[in-house]
Every structure is written in structure tokens, then in C-alpha cells.
Amino acid sequence: MKDKKVLNVYSEIGKLKTVLLHRPGKEVENLTPDLMDRLLFDDIPYLQIAREEHDAFAKILAKNGVEVLYLEDLAAESLEDSAVKDLFLEEFISEAKVQGDKKRFIVKELLMDFSDNRKMIDKMMEGIRKSEVKNYNATSLADMVESRYPFVVDPMPNLYFTRDPFSTIGSGISLNHMRTVTRRRETLFAKYIFKYHPKFKDIKIPMWYDRDEPTAIEGGDQLVLNEKTLAIGISERTDAESIEKLSKRIFAEGESFETILAFHIPNKRAFMHLDTVFTMVDYNKFTIHPEIEGPLTVYAIKKGNSNYIRIEKETEELDKALAKYLHLDKVTLIRCGGGDIVDAGREQWNDGSNTLAISPGEVVVYSRNHVTNRLLEENGVKLHVMPSSELSRGRGGPRCMSMPLYREDL
Ligand SMILES: NC(=O)NCCC[C@H](N)C(=O)O
């Protein structure tokens, strides 16, 4: 029955078979300097080039035998039933904070007017400007006060970082509660996909986390090191409480995972997730940003009696601790920028430590991080290099832009 499974991720490096991407859309052109901070961008990517770069990424994956699925297609295909579509629209409009019956009605009508669901999904992701709504009148006090604000529905420019709103862990899904309001609506697409898409609706998918939980966790912090070990960042985006909850659920369901390593990394914009400073590239090789090595504390969470967990603070150095938990003689930590403070700072900012493994020792990387890329090659890692001028302006690299649904077991 194993080949019938649609979700199977028991490592970071097993041969990648199916992955979920989002091709950047017009939401990126709805960024303005005033919105950048709240919408988590540091600059405005040039959409045409960003799309070319993204297509180059998808081509590398397809050429290497990976089935590439798009979030926007799966979301549209999940809404065939009109009652489901209605529910989805109502939820989306509420979460987009469209207030007042009249405004809700106008927005719903605008979205329902699209001839096909795929175009409607594109519009939802892109955001709706006030200027696009026929006869838009400021009726509420809030509307009048915010009359210069250009959107009725905010754009969702972070959607091309498909790694974050949910994660495949083993045969289950962690449907994440995103830290920031701007990214919270992203998980709504996944909620409907896993419930209603023909690919998933008839299988029982264990849910390790739910978007309605009060504490935050994001996919960039969730790494599957092997079939027994996860690493999860306690970070700017993920709370320690969320990791405890997720651990208890995973241990209770009888999955193969036995240890969850919680990596406490500094709270800093540049290191918003664990995968911005640490990724796995081979059985015994990892990239790491040298700036986190000093302050890093690792806790090992293990299954205890009944519904309890045991937590121990790790006292070994990171390489020794990893070797211990992964049952290896030795692991190599490949330092971003070669450990030079300037090269490391610059290349980590542009996701030099954020590699996507497509099989053991074979990774996709951004072209601009030439110092780190050379080091990876010197350490025997095979590189697939993608262009990276525009996509990198959103502060995420190849791992952040891809959500594996299926990896071959090691
Ligand atoms: N896993 C990742 O590190 N994803 C990158 C997310 C970048 C996005 N602009 C954000 O701040 O959430």
C-alpha cells in the first residue's frame, strides 16, 4: 500500500518526488514602500524577472524527476462543490477583515464573478484594490478614517514561500498558526486543499497542528532530519509551547519519530526561521550560519510515559549532538560564507544557508551565494544553481519556496 501514499516525508534529503510551489503573482506588484514592513518584504521584486527565476527553479525540479504541483491549482481544484466554495469565500472574507454586510457582499460578488475558480484564486492571492470595486463608497467610520488606504483585501506576497503555512511530517500535516496576521490567511488554502481536494479528501491525514491553536509555529522551523528525529526552531516565528503540543501529538499517533530537537535560535529578522540558518544537505552534512553557533541552545524532547514528554538540555557541541541523534560517526557543518563575518552576513541575508535537497548530497541553491556555493562543492555536494536577483528580496531561498509532499524513504 506504500506506493498509494500521497504524503511521505521522513527526511530532509530523500529523493524528492512531489513538491508544492506557488508561482509569484500580481500580489508582488501590490507591494508599496508603506506596506513592506507589515507584509514582511525588504524590497519590491520585479515580478517579470521573479517569475522567470521561479520558472527556472521549477524546471530544475522537473528535469530531476520531481512532480511540481502549484498551490493555486490545488486550491482551485478543491472548490468544485459550490457549498465548499461558498464556505471558503465566507471564511476568506472574514479573515481578510472585510467589515460590514455591504462590503462583504460587494467583495463576494466580485470574486464569484470570475468564470473559473483558478482566476478567482489568483485574485484572492493578489488582493483587491478599492479602485477595482465598482461604486466603492466609504460607509463606515473606519473606512472614512482610512480613506487613503488602497486595499479592500490585502495582497498576500509571501505565498511563494510555500514552506511556511504547512509542513508534511511523516504521513501527516502540521497546519500552522502563523505568527503574523499578514501570513495567517495563507493557511486557509491548505485547510481546504487537505479537506476537499480529490487527491486528499478520501485519506485520513493526521494533523499534527492546527491553524486555530493559540500559539505560533511556521514550516521554516520544521525540519525532518530522519525517520526518528525532527529539528524544530524556537524562533521569531515559533513558540516553545507549540513544539511541545506538536511533539505530544506526534508521539501519541505512533509515527516513527522518537526525538524532537528544539533549536533555540536568536530572535532576529534575518533568522526568522531555523531553515534560514541551518539546512541538511546530505546524510552527514549541514549548512549553518556561523552567527547562531554561539548562542544556540538545543533541547531534546523524548516520549515519556502516557501523554508526557521528557525534555533534556543538550550539553554537547552541535556537531556532536547531531552525530549522536542521527547515529553517525561524524557530521560536517558547512559554514555560510566560509565563516568570514562579512561573506557570512551577506550570504545568509540572501539565503546562502537555505538549500533544498532533492536527493542526498544534491541541492538547489541561489546563484548569488558564490562563497557558500563553492564550499558546498568542495565538500562534495552537487549543486543545481538557480537565478536569484528578485526572489531573494522576499528573504527566502529554495527551501522556503518549496513544500515537499513526497520524498522517497532513505
Ligand atoms: N522558511 C522561510 O524562511 N521562509 C521565508 C519567509 C520570508 C517571508 N518574507 C517572511 O518574512 O515570512
The ligand as a Tripos MOL2 file, in Angstrom:
@<TRIPOS>MOLECULE
LIG
   12    11     1     0     0
SMALL
NO_CHARGES

@<TRIPOS>ATOM
      1 N1         11.1830   29.4220    5.5520 N.am      1 LIG1
      2 C1         11.4860   30.7030    5.3610 C.2       1 LIG1
      3 O1         12.4350   31.2010    5.9340 O.2       1 LIG1
      4 N2         10.6660   31.4360    4.6040 N.am      1 LIG1
      5 C2         10.9110   32.7700    4.2040 C.3       1 LIG1
      6 C3          9.8000   33.6730    4.5720 C.3       1 LIG1
      7 C4         10.0200   35.0790    4.1260 C.3       1 LIG1
      8 C5          8.8170   35.9650    4.3430 C.3       1 LIG1
      9 N3          9.0170   37.2530    3.7690 N.3       1 LIG1
     10 C6          8.5300   36.1040    5.8100 C.2       1 LIG1
     11 O2          9.0870   37.0080    6.4450 O.co2     1 LIG1
     12 O3          7.7440   35.3280    6.3430 O.co2     1 LIG1
@<TRIPOS>BOND
     1     1     2 1
     2     2     3 2
     3     2     4 1
     4     4     5 1
     5     5     6 1
     6     6     7 1
     7     7     8 1
     8     8     9 1
     9     8    10 1
    10    10    11 2
    11    10    12 1
@<TRIPOS>SUBSTRUCTURE
     1 LIG1         1 GROUP 0 **** ****
